[in-house]
Structures are given as C-alpha cells and as structure tokens.
C-alpha cells in the first residue's frame, strides 16, 4: 500500500478471501491473524488522511462519470487486442471448469489443500474485481491503461492457481505462457521503443531558436511541468492558463483560474507586448489548439453546465489563445517532428 495506494483495495480483497477460507476451515485464530495483517496495512495509510481531505477541494476538476470507466476498460485492454481477449477468456473458462471439478461431489483425489487454494483464489478474483470497480466508480478518477495492471496481475496469478491441479496442467501452463510471450513480445517491444513525449526535443530546439524578448506559450498548462526541466534558454515562457507553481500538478491553482472571468488576460497582455516589439511567440502545443470564428463566452466555474470539470475550460482557454494569435499576428508557421 506504500508503493501504490490503490493496492489497499487488493490487500483488502486478499485478506477477506483468506479469512473466508479460514472460517470455512473453522480456524478462527488464523482468521483473526489475517485480519491483523489488513489492519496494519490500513493503519500505515493514516498519515495520508490529511492530504486526502485537503484534496477533496480540487478533486471534482477531473472526475469521470462511471460509464467512462468501463469504456476505458474496453479501450485500454481489449480494443484491437483479439489475441489478448482470447487468452483471458481461455484462462477464465479453464479456471471455471477446474473450480467446478474441484468442488464437485464426484471429485476423486482432490486434496484439502487444493480445495482451500481454489476457494481462496476464487474469492480473491471476485472480491478484488468488484471492490476495484467500486473504488473506481466512487473515486471517479480518469482511468488510464496502467490503472488495470495491478488487477490483471493479481487475477492472472489467482486464475493460474485454480487451473494448476496436476503436473500435466503445469506443462500446459508453461506452453501457453511461452505462446503468449512469443505473440505479445514483438508488439510490446515496438511500443516500448516509442517515445512518450518530444518535449525534450522542443526544449532543446527553443534554447537555440528563441531569443530574449520572445515568449514561449505552453498549451495546455500541464506541459509546463516537464518543459521547465528541459528548457534553460533566455526567452520568457508561460502556460495556458498562467500558474504560479508548476512543480507538480496543482489542480487547486487551476480551480482558481476557472473562477476568474478573464483568466487569460495576463497572457494576452504579455503576447501584445512581445508582438509590439517585433519579437516572436512560440506555442508548444499539446493539442486542442484551433482558432474559432465565434467564441462564446464561458462563465466562471461552477456556473457552466460542466460545473467544476476542468477539461471544458482547457478547450476554451486553448481556443481563446489560438483565436487571439490568429487575430493579432501577421504570419505563422508550424514546426513539428516525426518521432
């Protein structure tokens, strides 16, 4: 739980499943010992209660409705991954058949240990999946592909434990694992070699090209967090909207900007001053940057239908900045890199 706070959900599921097996065996002493393990893990999270309470003020900015969570699950794990879907379905079917056989009244030669292990693994799979989905729904955080890794890893181990009952199935397991590796490794290796960002290249380029008196504009604002680590040139730079602290993702400062009637006024004044002196404005764009002919006025939060959600304001600020530059510059050109 100190490595990844979401792991608290899986520790809870593991403890509950293990306690269920202990009570099934009428071993109350072991059940309460397992409860103690979970309590220790929970107590280790107490120092973060103050931080979590303080974050409740800005968490609504990037909350995601529940349907988005399940759409994200499909997009991140199964879209264009037919082999992965088939592998998981095969593992689920094999585990279900093995569990049914283990607890069948006609099963012969099934040890008590195998029954305990199967019951524990089934409880962990069901409990961890349900609890994690509830956690995602309650927290309403934007779900990314990597958020599923812990759940997939835990469930894969448990399903494997259910399937492996004999020496023969272990050899089959080995063959399937090698087959999956052979199919997935080339694709994964190619993706691992793909750049996740080119902002370091942009920073180096702007150090050479931007001169004192120019202005660099980072859009959206979160690009500035990484940009400041790579850019060490003499030109001034700012973000859309301007934030006074870019050490981390300061959503509390973004919330302050959302409540202003004209959050971009300081940037527009900066750009006006730069253009009057004949200097250039460099826009480091992470997306959404398009001018519009008619830009409707967006009310300060939370008066818009979007309430406290920040993405509509990110789009609005981007369109505002692009429209301002379209109307106040003589010429522009796009510079890009194919990486």
ZIQUIJO-V709261 format. One record per helix or strand of 2 or more residues. SS is the DSSP state (hx for helix, st for strand). FROM is the first residue (numbers start at 1). LEN is the number of residues. If there is no record, write none. Layout:
ss->SS from->FROM len->LEN
ss->SS from->FROM len->LEN
This chain:
ss->hx from->7 len->18
ss->hx from->28 len->16
ss->hx from->46 len->10
ss->hx from->59 len->4
ss->hx from->66 len->13
ss->hx from->82 len->21
ss->hx from->112 len->28
ss->hx from->145 len->19
ss->hx from->167 len->26
ss->hx from->199 len->11
ss->st from->215 len->5
ss->hx from->223 len->8
ss->st from->236 len->4
ss->hx from->251 len->8
ss->hx from->265 len->12
ss->st from->281 len->5
ss->hx from->311 len->18
